[in-house]
Amino acid sequence: MIARILTAIVALGAMLSITAHAQTLILEPDSTVLGAGDTFSLKVSLDTSGLPIAGFSVYFNMAGTDATGGFVVQSEILSPDWNFMVTAPTLPAAIPDIGPSQDYGSASTPGWVNLPASSDLWLFTLQITVASSIAPGSYTLQATTDSIFFYDVLSEEGKEFHLPSSSITITVVPEPSTFVLALSSVGIFVLLRRKTGSRRKNGRKC
């Protein structure tokens, strides 16, 4: 009997652990290849894992990669389900290398009413520009663990959940003009070598 009770307690603990950590921010796309100066859309959604939701906060950084202000949020489109609780983020704004960015959420439903659980609830979409000065390479943009969502705000048992980090990989490639210049340089070098070789052969024949 005691063994059965212990087994049930362990199983319940495992279920609660899964429930507590299953809520996930969904970033789309999960990877992209861009050139310096390009702009892309980052869609941010949430899997609430069976829980309702009345509001959220979302923060970003570049996961410590040395982007030095290379990714700049130009605009934000908030889902019509939400209102900013105070003011909208100040834009444009660069995403910091470390530490949390400004809050791109700080949003709630009108009247703080709970929305039903969802496996793919759209929160907002950001337009992000890659700075023209950024070096080619691979960069990681992540939503930090400061990000939260909450529900039952109007009751005495309001609940808040911190979200695990979610990220996307951004590969910045050299501008096409750089490739053209490199190929042109190679072409000129090959042409000069051919001309030099041809002159030597002609000189020998004489």
N, C-alpha and C positions, 0 to 999 in steps of 0.2 A: 504493500500500500504506500509506504513512504517512498519507495523507488518510483512509483507512478507519479506521485505528487512532484518529486524532484524533476522528473522528466518533463512534466507539464510546465513547470516553472521555467526550465531552460528553454523549452520551445516558445513560450510566451515572450521571454527576454529576447530571443532571436527575432521574433516577429516585430517587436517594438523597435529593435535596432534597425531593421530593414525599413520600417515605416519612417523612422526619424531621419534617415539618410537618403531616401529615395527621391525626394524633391530635387529637381534639377533644372537649371537654366539651359535653354537650348539656343545655341548661337549658329546662325546660318548666313553664309556658308561656313563649313568647318575648316576650310582651307581655300586659298586663292593665290593666284600669281598676278602681280601687277608691276607696272613701271612707275618710276618717279613721276609725280604730277597727276597720277590717275586717282579717280574717286570710285568708291564702292559702297554698297548698301550692306549694313549689318542688321539682320533681323533678330530680335531677342524675344524668345517665348519662354513659357514656364510649364513644366510638368509638376502639378501640385500633388501628385501621388495620392489621390483620394481625399484630399483636404480642401475645404473651401478657401477663398481668398478675398480680402477686402482692400489690400494695399501692398506696396512693395517699395524697396530701395535697391538700386543696382549701381555698383562701382566697378571701375576698370583700372588696369594698369598694363604695362608691357612686360610683365613677368621678369623684371630685372634686366631685360635685354637693352642694350645701349641704342635706343631709338632716338634719343636727344630731341624730342619734340617732333619726330618724323611722321606722326599720325595725328591728324587734326580733325576733330568732330566739327562738321560745318552746320548740321541741322539735325533735329530730332522730330520724328512723327510719332505722336502718342496714340495708342489705340483709343477708339471712341468710348471704350468701357471705363476710362480713367480720367481723372482730373489731377493736375499738380496741386499738392497740398498747400504750398506756399507760392513759389515762383518757379518758372521753367529754368533749366540750366542756362548759364551764361555762355553763349557761343559766338564765334568759333573758340574752341579750346583744345589744346594738345593733350593727349593721353599721357600721363606721367610714366616714367620707367618703373618706379616703385611707389608703394603707398597707394591709398585709394584716390581715385579721381573725385571730381564733384559728383553728386548724386544724380544719375540720369533717370531715377525713379522718383522718389519722394511723391508718390502718386497714390490715390485711393479712389474707390468707387464713390459716386455721389451719395452722400448720406452715410458713408462707411458701411454700406450693406454688403454682406458676403455674396460673392459669386460662387456658383457651384464648382465642384472639382473638375479639373480638365487635364488631359495629357498633353495638350499643345495649345496653351492660351497665349495669344499674341499680346506682348506688353508694349513694345515700341520698336522703331527702326531708326538707326543712325546713318547719316551720310558722312563718310570718312574719307579725307583726302590724304594721299601719300605726298609728303613734302618733296619738292624737286631736289633738295640738297641731301636726301637720305642715301646712304651707301647701299649698294646691292647686297643681298643676303637674306637670311631667314629670321623672321621675327614672330614672337608669340604675343597675341593680344588676349587678355583673360579678364573674366568677371571675377572679382576677388571674393574672399570668404566674408567680407563685411556685408555682402548683399543679403537681404532678408525678404520674407513676405510674412503677412500677418492676417489674422481674421478674428471674428467675435470681438471687435473693438468696443462695441456698445455695451457689452456685458462685463461683468466683474472678472471674467475668466478669459480676457483677451490673450491670444497666443501668438508667439513670434518664432519663426524658424530661420536660422542662418543657413545659407545655401552653400554647397561645395563649389569650388572653383570650376569654371568651364572656360574653354579657350579655343582659339582658332590659330592656324599657322598662316602667316603672310610671307610669301616669297617675293622679294623685290628684285627684278631683273634689270640689267643695263638698258638704257634707251636704245632704240633701233639705230639711231644715228651713230652710236658708239660702235655697233657691229659693222655698219657701213664703212666707217672710217678705218676700222681695223682691217677689213677685207680689202679696202682700197690700198692700204699700206702694203699688205702682202702682195697684191697684184702688181703694184709698182716695183716692188723688190724683185719679183719673179721676172718681170719684163726686162729690167735692167740686167739681170744675170744672163738672160737669153741673148740680149744684144751684145754683152761683153764676150760671151762664148762664141757668138757668130763672128765677131771681129777677129778673134784669135784664130779661128779656123780659116778665115779669108786671108789673114796675114801669112799663115803657114803655106797656103797654096801658092802664093806669090813667090 
